[in-house]
Amino acid sequence: MHPQTLRQYDRLGLVQPERTPGGGRRYSIRDVALLREIQRLSQDEGINLAGVKRIIELERATADLQDRLATMEHELAAAYQRIAELESISAFPRRDLLPTSRPSTDVVLYRTARRR
């Protein structure tokens, strides 16, 4: 690619290469792959640079959301496993709670214990 093209892509934020101490650009393998994709989209598909930028942003957002979804699925599986572990110990881990099969409308009087 022409250096001016690379500068333009950098100005537009399409790619952010690392910089050398002298200010030169250093492109990683990931940057080179991105540059090739930008070139393909703009030349072969006829998409303008604003459209290319939007596509790249959406692809990054999609990848981030997929990572987040995978993390959440892992946390959910761990939570279900923990619930299963607790239920295997006892159907009712808290001994002060009792299961009811029907809602009750009974009135219950509550008295605090008297201190002596």
GIKA-V609648 format. One line per field, one symbol per residue. ss: DSSP state (H for helix, E for strand, C for the rest). psi: psi as a letter, one per 40 degrees, with the letter a starting at -180 (. if undefined). A space follows every 50 residues. Layout:
ss: ???
psi: ???
This chain:
ss: CCHHHHHHHHHHCCCCCEECCCCCEECCHHHHHHHHHHHHHHHHCCCCHH HHHHHHHHHHHHHHHHHHHHHHHHHHHHHHHHHHHHHHHCCCCCCCCCCC CCCCCCCCCCCCCCCC
psi: iidddddddddeedigiiiideeihhhiddddddddddddddddefhidd dddddddddddddddddddddddddddddddddddddddidgdheehiii eiiieihhhhhihhi.
